[in-house]
Amino acid sequence: MDRDASRAWPVAGFLMASALATSISGIAAAQSPTPTIFNRSGASTVQNYWTPQRMAAAKPMGKEVSGLAKRPAVTPLATGAPGAAGGSMPGGLLINRLQSPSRPTAAPIPADGSYPGPHTTFEYAGRYLRYPISTIGKLFFTQPGIGNFVCSASVTTGSASINNIIWTAGHCVANGGAAAFYTNFLFCPSFDSAQGGVNPAVGCWSWSSVATSNEWFNNGAFPRDYAIIRLQPSGTVINANVATVTGGLGFAWNQGRDQHWVHLGYPAASPFTGGKIILTATEHRYDDSAQGNPSTNSWGSSQTPGSSGSPLILSFNIPPAISPNGGFINSNVSYYYLNEAGKELQGPYFDTQVCNFWKSNTGSSTSC
């Protein structure tokens, strides 16, 4: 990837103001410990806004950081006991909690790698509608007064009664440090250019509410760059909550930092087009304390903006190969350093605070 292309990724300045975007911006509770915005316009307004032309023109969101990463002198300790919970098969069968997610059979013990972080990145060629690949989707949204953008997101479940939650990055829902939410959120799982974009068998879901961390919303803190979006109970094609159609990923927190992950997203900046799921098999490379506490994760990946918000999955597998669980979200794409563009990515470490955020929004009964 050339340096000129990487500098173009932040795309913070192209003009596409929309009266509709500002009219459905909702009502935000910005001073809440978890700032939240609610959609007051209904699902159809958002669904009608996102024409195929607007989807195709949406710019990939990415967060480029100047300077260099800083490795802490001592590996940071977890804030509590490791745990994992949630996840559900399509149809709503909730998967039991695991205290320590097991790795696939015969997986080697992970080790910090050399630069760039060891990884294999390729276009996923399997069935998009098969769990857990079915949980991955494109997230379209509008930054009022600026234009339309696209990130990635994944469906997650923590209880049998809440089946409409997706996980993404905080910078895909709000302008961190400016305390300003975006709007017009539309989630399209199994988006596939071979199917014309929106998968005709699945469709898309509009948003009901959005929440992110106080640290991201008010300060733009990358260690807390995460968010959830609560979706409407019916999509454009299927009259059901999204997780009953796609299934949901589980969630893992306070895990050891040295891990193998599978990263699934929709990178849309060169050399990718955003039309296909890209899979990266990767491992932890180092911890970065330059952005604050807790130190963030770093891993090798050639995925580009558009993959922001996509999950780093621990214990990934396609059932029933190993267990009925497709894996646990253990981080999400947050930022990248200019000198590492197209080679490495960074994302928040999921500690007890992140678990409590996930738990409160998914209805999980687990103890963080």
Backbone torsions as a table, in degrees:
resi	resn	phi	psi	omega
1	MET	NA	133.4	-178.2
2	ASP	-83.6	156.6	-175.5
3	ARG	-65.1	-34.5	-179.9
4	ASP	-61.7	-41.5	179.1
5	ALA	-63.5	-39.7	-178.1
6	SER	-64.7	-35.5	179.9
7	ARG	-69.2	-22.2	-179.4
8	ALA	-81.5	-13.0	-171.8
9	TRP	-62.0	-38.0	-176.0
10	PRO	-61.7	-23.7	175.1
11	VAL	39.0	45.0	-177.1
12	ALA	-98.1	68.1	179.1
13	GLY	175.5	-3.1	179.1
14	PHE	-77.2	150.0	-168.8
15	LEU	-103.5	122.9	173.9
16	MET	-157.8	61.0	-177.3
17	ALA	-66.8	144.4	-177.4
18	SER	-136.8	126.2	177.2
19	ALA	-63.3	-35.3	179.4
20	LEU	-63.8	-41.3	-177.8
21	ALA	-57.6	-46.6	-177.8
22	THR	-73.0	-23.8	-177.6
23	SER	-75.8	-19.8	-178.3
24	ILE	-115.2	25.2	-175.7
25	SER	-67.7	-15.4	173.8
26	GLY	81.2	-164.8	-178.0
27	ILE	-124.6	123.6	-176.2
28	ALA	-104.2	142.0	172.0
29	ALA	-104.8	77.6	-167.2
30	ALA	-70.3	-22.6	-176.3
31	GLN	-91.7	1.5	178.5
32	SER	-68.3	151.0	172.9
33	PRO	-56.0	-28.6	172.0
34	THR	-124.2	88.6	-177.8
35	PRO	-51.8	137.2	-172.8
36	THR	-137.4	144.6	173.7
37	ILE	-127.1	145.2	-177.1
38	PHE	-118.1	140.7	177.3
39	ASN	-83.3	115.7	-179.2
40	ARG	-100.9	4.3	-173.6
41	SER	-99.6	-16.0	-176.4
42	GLY	91.0	164.9	-173.8
43	ALA	-70.9	-39.4	-171.6
44	SER	-64.8	-33.7	-180.0
45	THR	-61.6	-45.0	179.1
46	VAL	-68.4	-45.5	-179.2
47	GLN	-59.2	-40.9	-179.7
48	ASN	-70.9	-28.9	179.7
49	TYR	-64.7	-40.8	-172.4
50	TRP	-84.7	79.7	173.7
51	THR	-74.0	161.8	175.8
52	PRO	-56.4	-33.2	179.5
53	GLN	-66.6	-42.9	178.9
54	ARG	-68.0	-38.1	176.7
55	MET	-60.7	-45.3	-177.2
56	ALA	-65.5	-30.3	-176.9
57	ALA	-88.6	-10.8	-178.9
58	ALA	-60.6	136.6	-176.9
59	LYS	-90.2	142.2	178.3
60	PRO	-68.4	130.6	177.0
61	MET	-86.7	135.9	176.2
62	GLY	-153.1	152.5	179.9
63	LYS	-117.2	104.8	179.2
64	GLU	-95.8	134.8	-176.8
65	VAL	-120.4	134.3	176.6
66	SER	-84.6	170.5	179.3
67	GLY	88.0	-160.9	-176.0
68	LEU	-128.1	151.6	174.1
69	ALA	-66.9	157.7	178.7
70	LYS	-129.3	118.5	-179.4
71	ARG	-86.2	128.2	177.6
72	PRO	-64.4	149.0	-177.6
73	ALA	-65.1	-32.3	-179.6
74	VAL	-125.8	138.7	178.5
75	THR	-58.8	124.0	-178.3
76	PRO	-61.3	144.6	178.4
77	LEU	-88.1	152.1	175.3
78	ALA	-68.3	156.1	-178.9
79	THR	-89.3	1.9	-179.7
80	GLY	-178.0	-171.9	-178.7
81	ALA	-69.2	142.3	177.5
82	PRO	-67.9	146.9	178.8
83	GLY	-157.7	167.1	175.0
84	ALA	-152.1	145.7	-176.6
85	ALA	-155.4	168.3	172.1
86	GLY	78.1	-164.9	-173.4
87	GLY	93.5	142.7	178.8
88	SER	-153.3	145.0	174.0
89	MET	-74.1	155.4	172.8
90	PRO	-54.2	134.8	-175.0
91	GLY	105.3	-15.0	169.7
92	GLY	102.8	8.2	177.9
93	LEU	-72.7	109.9	-177.2
94	LEU	-75.0	137.9	-179.2
95	ILE	-91.9	139.0	-176.2
96	ASN	-67.2	156.4	178.4
97	ARG	-69.9	143.6	173.2
98	LEU	-120.5	134.0	178.0
99	GLN	-72.0	-38.0	-179.4
100	SER	-136.7	104.4	-178.2
101	PRO	-57.0	132.0	179.9
102	SER	-85.1	146.5	177.2
103	ARG	-85.2	158.5	176.2
104	PRO	-55.1	149.5	-178.0
105	THR	-53.0	134.6	175.6
106	ALA	71.5	11.5	177.2
107	ALA	-68.3	137.0	179.3
108	PRO	-71.8	158.3	174.9
109	ILE	-67.8	125.9	-175.8
110	PRO	-69.0	153.4	178.7
111	ALA	-143.9	148.3	175.8
112	ASP	-56.8	138.0	-176.3
113	GLY	-103.5	173.4	175.2
114	SER	-81.2	175.2	-179.3
115	TYR	-87.8	139.6	-13.5
116	PRO	-72.2	159.1	-177.8
117	GLY	-52.3	133.6	-178.6
118	PRO	-57.4	131.2	178.8
119	HIS	-162.8	161.6	171.2
120	THR	-127.3	119.8	-177.3
121	THR	-119.5	128.2	-177.3
122	PHE	-157.0	163.1	177.2
123	GLU	-73.6	127.3	179.4
124	TYR	-70.5	125.5	-173.6
125	ALA	-107.9	3.9	-178.9
126	GLY	-85.5	-164.2	-177.4
127	ARG	-81.4	120.4	179.6
128	TYR	-67.8	-27.7	-175.6
129	LEU	-85.7	3.6	179.1
130	ARG	-93.4	132.4	178.1
131	TYR	-66.5	137.5	5.3
132	PRO	-95.2	2.1	177.2
133	ILE	-56.4	-31.3	-178.3
134	SER	-62.4	-17.4	-178.5
135	THR	-81.7	-10.8	-174.6
136	ILE	-91.5	135.4	-179.7
137	GLY	-151.9	170.7	174.8
138	LYS	-90.5	142.7	179.2
139	LEU	-117.2	113.9	177.9
140	PHE	-98.2	143.8	179.9
141	PHE	-160.9	168.5	-178.8
142	THR	-121.9	133.3	168.2
143	GLN	-96.2	106.9	-173.5
144	PRO	-51.8	132.4	179.4
145	GLY	81.6	-8.4	-178.2
146	ILE	-114.4	-56.5	-179.7
147	GLY	156.6	-167.9	-176.5
148	ASN	-102.3	140.7	-176.1
149	PHE	-134.7	170.6	178.1
150	VAL	-140.3	138.6	173.2
151	CYS	-129.1	-167.6	173.5
152	SER	-121.2	159.4	-180.0
153	ALA	-157.2	169.4	178.7
154	SER	-143.3	150.0	178.8
155	VAL	-80.2	136.5	176.8
156	THR	-135.0	147.2	179.3
157	THR	-133.1	143.8	178.0
158	GLY	-128.1	-11.2	177.5
159	SER	-148.0	164.9	-178.8
160	ALA	-75.8	-15.9	-173.1
161	SER	-98.3	-14.3	-179.6
162	ILE	-117.5	109.9	-172.0
163	ASN	-126.8	31.0	-175.8
164	ASN	-136.4	35.4	-176.5
165	ILE	-112.4	132.9	170.6
166	ILE	-120.3	152.5	-178.2
167	TRP	-110.9	139.0	178.4
168	THR	-154.8	-171.2	178.3
169	ALA	-85.9	151.1	175.8
170	GLY	-60.9	-34.9	-178.0
171	HIS	-74.8	-4.3	173.3
172	CYS	-92.5	-3.2	179.0
173	VAL	-125.4	-18.4	-175.2
174	ALA	-153.7	150.9	175.3
175	ASN	-81.7	94.0	-174.7
176	GLY	-61.0	132.6	-177.0
177	GLY	92.7	-20.9	177.7
178	ALA	-104.2	-3.1	178.8
179	ALA	51.4	48.7	-178.5
180	ALA	-134.1	123.2	178.0
181	PHE	-81.1	154.1	168.4
182	TYR	-88.8	-172.5	-176.4
183	THR	-153.5	-174.2	175.3
184	ASN	64.0	31.3	-173.9
185	PHE	-69.6	131.1	176.3
186	LEU	-139.1	125.8	-177.6
187	PHE	-108.1	127.0	-177.5
188	CYS	-124.5	93.1	178.7
189	PRO	-70.9	153.3	179.0
190	SER	57.7	30.0	175.3
191	PHE	-58.5	132.8	-171.7
192	ASP	-149.8	116.4	-179.6
193	SER	-60.9	-26.9	177.8
194	ALA	-69.7	-18.7	177.2
195	GLN	-101.3	11.3	-178.0
196	GLY	88.4	10.7	-178.8
197	GLY	108.2	-104.8	176.9
198	VAL	-59.2	126.6	-178.8
199	ASN	-68.3	119.1	-175.2
200	PRO	-65.0	-19.9	179.4
201	ALA	-83.1	-14.6	-173.1
202	VAL	-120.1	-48.1	-177.7
203	GLY	80.3	-155.8	-176.3
204	CYS	-136.2	162.9	177.6
205	TRP	-125.2	134.4	175.1
206	SER	-84.1	165.7	-175.9
207	TRP	-88.8	153.7	173.3
208	SER	-111.3	-45.5	176.1
209	SER	-154.0	162.8	-179.2
210	VAL	-136.1	139.2	175.9
211	ALA	-136.9	144.3	175.2
212	THR	-139.0	178.9	-178.7
213	SER	-77.3	151.1	175.7
214	ASN	-62.0	-37.4	-178.2
215	GLU	-64.7	-39.5	177.1
216	TRP	-72.1	-48.3	-173.1
217	PHE	-58.9	-45.9	-174.1
218	ASN	-94.4	-26.8	-173.3
219	ASN	-122.3	-8.6	-177.6
220	GLY	64.3	37.5	-176.8
221	ALA	-82.3	114.8	-177.5
222	PHE	-62.9	-31.6	176.9
223	PRO	-62.3	-15.3	178.1
224	ARG	-120.3	33.6	-178.1
225	ASP	-87.2	74.4	178.7
226	TYR	-146.8	162.1	-176.9
227	ALA	-161.8	160.6	169.7
228	ILE	-122.7	152.2	172.2
229	ILE	-124.8	125.5	174.5
230	ARG	-90.7	123.4	-175.2
231	LEU	-93.8	161.0	174.3
232	GLN	-63.9	155.1	-174.7
233	PRO	-75.6	-2.2	-179.4
234	SER	-141.2	141.4	-179.7
235	GLY	-99.1	-172.8	-178.9
236	THR	-74.5	-21.9	-177.7
237	VAL	-116.7	-40.7	-173.3
238	ILE	-116.0	129.8	-179.7
239	ASN	-86.0	72.9	-178.5
240	ALA	-164.4	160.2	174.0
241	ASN	-63.9	147.7	-171.5
242	VAL	-59.5	-41.4	-175.1
243	ALA	-69.2	-24.7	176.4
244	THR	-71.2	-18.1	178.7
245	VAL	-95.3	-45.0	-173.4
246	THR	-98.3	-19.0	-165.4
247	GLY	78.8	176.1	-179.3
248	GLY	-139.0	147.3	174.7
249	LEU	-80.2	153.2	172.9
250	GLY	-82.5	-167.8	-173.9
251	PHE	-142.2	136.0	-179.4
252	ALA	-126.3	140.1	-176.0
253	TRP	-141.7	157.8	179.5
254	ASN	54.0	30.2	177.2
255	GLN	-81.2	159.0	173.6
256	GLY	-54.7	145.3	-174.2
257	ARG	-75.4	-24.3	-177.5
258	ASP	-88.5	99.3	-172.3
259	GLN	-138.0	160.5	162.9
260	HIS	-95.3	142.1	176.7
261	TRP	-136.7	161.6	165.6
262	VAL	-115.1	126.8	-176.7
263	HIS	-112.8	123.1	-177.2
264	LEU	-122.6	122.0	-178.9
265	GLY	-153.2	-178.4	178.9
266	TYR	-119.0	68.9	176.9
267	PRO	-60.6	136.6	-174.9
268	ALA	-124.6	-5.7	174.5
269	ALA	-90.1	152.8	-177.1
270	SER	-46.4	137.1	9.2
271	PRO	-90.5	8.0	-178.5
272	PHE	-93.5	161.7	-176.0
273	THR	-112.6	-10.3	-179.1
274	GLY	83.6	4.0	-177.1
275	GLY	-94.6	-8.6	-175.1
276	LYS	-135.4	151.5	172.3
277	ILE	-72.1	129.4	176.0
278	ILE	-108.3	130.8	-178.5
279	LEU	-107.4	132.0	174.0
280	THR	-122.1	119.2	170.4
281	ALA	-92.8	121.4	-168.7
282	THR	-147.2	173.9	176.2
283	GLU	-139.0	158.0	176.9
284	HIS	-58.0	137.6	176.2
285	ARG	-109.1	-49.5	177.5
286	TYR	-159.0	170.6	173.2
287	ASP	-102.8	141.7	-176.6
288	ASP	-115.6	114.8	179.6
289	SER	-98.2	3.3	-176.2
290	ALA	-68.1	-22.7	-175.7
291	GLN	-99.8	3.6	178.9
292	GLY	115.1	-167.7	-177.0
293	ASN	-109.9	147.9	-8.6
294	PRO	-71.8	156.5	178.3
295	SER	-54.3	141.2	-177.4
296	THR	-87.3	165.9	176.1
297	ASN	-84.4	151.1	169.4
298	SER	-130.1	140.5	179.5
299	TRP	-149.4	155.1	178.5
300	GLY	-74.4	134.2	176.7
301	SER	-168.3	139.7	174.5
302	SER	-98.1	9.6	177.5
303	GLN	-69.0	149.7	-172.4
304	THR	-118.2	176.2	176.8
305	PRO	-49.9	147.9	-166.1
306	GLY	107.1	-30.0	174.7
307	SER	-85.4	-5.3	178.0
308	SER	-51.4	133.6	178.9
309	GLY	90.3	-12.4	-178.5
310	SER	-71.1	154.3	-170.9
311	PRO	-84.2	146.0	165.2
312	LEU	-97.8	113.3	-167.8
313	ILE	-103.2	125.0	176.1
314	LEU	-93.4	139.5	179.7
315	SER	59.9	37.9	179.4
316	PHE	-63.3	134.5	169.2
317	ASN	-160.5	159.6	177.6
318	ILE	-102.5	107.1	-176.7
319	PRO	-58.7	153.0	4.1
320	PRO	-96.4	31.6	-174.1
321	ALA	-55.4	-43.3	-176.8
322	ILE	-125.9	-47.9	-179.5
323	SER	-154.0	170.8	178.7
324	PRO	-73.1	-4.3	-177.8
325	ASN	-94.4	134.2	179.3
326	GLY	-82.9	-11.7	179.5
327	GLY	134.5	175.4	-174.1
328	PHE	-125.1	129.1	174.1
329	ILE	-65.3	125.6	-175.4
330	ASN	-125.4	-3.7	172.0
331	SER	-176.2	177.2	173.7
332	ASN	-144.6	155.4	-179.4
333	VAL	-63.9	127.3	-176.8
334	SER	-120.5	-60.0	-174.2
335	TYR	-150.4	173.4	175.4
336	TYR	-148.5	153.0	177.5
337	TYR	-87.6	144.3	-178.3
338	LEU	-53.0	-42.0	-177.2
339	ASN	-75.8	-7.7	179.9
340	GLU	-115.6	13.0	-176.7
341	ALA	-56.1	129.9	179.8
342	GLY	76.5	6.3	-178.2
343	LYS	-126.1	-38.9	-178.8
344	GLU	-142.7	154.9	178.2
345	LEU	-131.3	161.3	178.1
346	GLN	-128.5	151.8	178.3
347	GLY	-158.1	162.5	-175.4
348	PRO	-66.0	145.4	170.5
349	TYR	-81.4	130.8	-176.9
350	PHE	-88.0	105.7	179.7
351	ASP	-106.8	-165.2	-177.4
352	THR	-61.0	-38.5	-179.5
353	GLN	-62.3	-41.1	179.4
354	VAL	-68.1	-38.9	176.8
355	CYS	-58.7	-44.8	-179.6
356	ASN	-64.1	-35.1	175.5
357	PHE	-63.8	-47.9	178.3
358	TRP	-61.7	-45.6	-177.8
359	LYS	-60.7	-45.3	-176.1
360	SER	-67.0	-24.4	-179.0
361	ASN	-96.0	-21.5	-179.6
362	THR	-102.5	-9.4	-179.9
363	GLY	78.6	16.1	-179.6
364	SER	-64.5	143.1	178.4
365	SER	-94.5	5.6	-177.6
366	THR	-67.2	160.5	174.7
367	SER	-101.6	124.4	179.3
368	CYS	-85.5	NA	NA
